[in-house]
Every structure is written in C-alpha cells, then in structure tokens.
C-alpha cells in the first residue's frame, strides 16, 4: 500500500470519531489499571485489566491475532481500540499508531492508552489530566506496558511491572500476576468491580474463535481478579479438551490421553471433561478404555447416563446395541457400588 492510500484510509477513520471537548461530560472515567504484553517465546499478544467499573472488558481491552493489543482507559475513548488495531494491521508500529491517534484527539490530556504490536513494539501515554496517582511503565525489551490511574498510591504500576517480570507460566498467568500485584499494592482507590483478559495467537488463522485463546470477562464481582484467575484455569482445561479432540481425530491416542488428563488436572470438578473423553474413546473403538471413565461419571452424576441413547441417535456413539449396553452397565454398577 502506498503512502497516499494509507493517509486516505487513516483520514477516513479519524473522521468517524467525534472530537472530544476539554472535559467530555458524555464520557466516563473508566479509571483502572491494565497491562498489554507480548510473549516473545510464542508470539501471543494479550491485554488484562481490572477496574471499579461495571463491565470494564467491554471498553478497555482490544486485541487481534497477528496485529496487536490496545488498552484504552481513564476518560476513555473506545475508538482508540479499533483505530489502533487498524493502523497496526496496515503496517504501522504501535508507537507510531498511538502517536498518530493522539495527535488528532483534542481530549488526549484525559486519556491513558497503551499499544503493543505483533513485533513487540510497545508504547503508552498518560495524559496530564488523568486522575492521580496515574502513570505507566514501558519495557521495550520484555515487550509490555503497565498503566494505571486513580490508584491508591503511585506504587501500583511499578509493582505490576515487577510482578510480570518475575512471574512464571504462560502469558495469561503472567498478566494475572501483574493484576494481583496491583491489588496487593492497593489498586484502584475506589475498590474493585470487574476485570477482563484477552490473549490472541501470534498468527491469524482467519477463525477468530481459534485465534482468541483467552477471551474472559468478569462483569461484576466482589473479587474480580480472583474470579478472573479461576476462569483462566477453567479456560485452560477446555483448551486441553479441544487439543485432545483434535488428537483423537488424527488417531494420535497417546497425545489425546495427555491432553484429556491435563484438562482433568486443570478442572477436576467439571464432569463434562471425563464424559466427553469417554465418548471420544468409545467412538474411536476403544470402548474398554472408555468404560472406567463412564463409570466414574455415572457414580458422580447419574443423570449423564440418560445421554447415552441420545448420543447413539445423534451418531456420536456406535449404533451397535452392545456398545450402549456395556456403557449403561457402568451406570448400573455405579448404583450398586457402596
């Protein structure tokens, strides 16, 4: 794309925005703390946020696989999200995209925004009229930025940066650690209400439901960061389930077993995990391996046995009557067990 074409597209994008007055009464102070980051090892990109504001995940975090991530907050202008992603999609770096959008925003003194692109280039802005304490910390080497406003103290965002640097695990784990550090340091002076976390893949597949590895929101909760952490663990279980299903399709039973076991380890209380594992095994002709799993499920929650005839009718279990009979025998055995 030549320079003239890019400028024309960007100008059109900017003209879709309503210029912000010096103090836009129609906007709200989504005062908060957040992190945008890229994992250099995997290329995954993410953004996580917590605020004393309902449904912060519908306003602050924006991310797209292979493009970048944006956190837009303070006297928030949500247009920074799609505008920033569009400019990065067209080849602009995150620092350039942020500088260009700020230049056209008369309300930039009220904004707090961070952007990171797919190459790990990162930038942040804290306007001089953001409610104090407010500030940010950008690490171009480790490819992240933390930012906060209306905090209990000015130690919040440095604590987030330190926690992210020292945390272990994948990108979601490390961003959660940053949010927990903010809370431990005092966090939002008003308290807490909602949180969100998005992690997207390094390379787009064209299927957003695959590209968005984590897309989690806690809309209203007394302890939103703790609840978000629980949901991350639960999402991880289902990611392992999906990987197990894919391995079963390829008849890689060893890989499928590893993935299903990892799923159960992440969420042992979710009965669907062993149930669908058993269904997959039975459907692949490995009924003897499936039967102990079915018995465990039926012992814990007998109602699942009622699904067996329905799954046969739907073609998800073999139509051989002896298969369903052997599976349902596990339900009978479960009832007899002391």
Beta strands, then each sheet from edge to edge (+ up, - down):
strand 1: 29-30
strand 2: 32-38
strand 3: 45-51
strand 4: 61-64
strand 5: 68-75
strand 6: 111-117
strand 7: 122-126
strand 8: 135-139
strand 9: 144-148
strand 10: 194-200
strand 11: 212-218
sheet 1: 1+ 5- 4+
sheet 2: 1+ 5- 6+ 7-
sheet 3: 8+ 9- 2+ 3- 10+ 11-
end
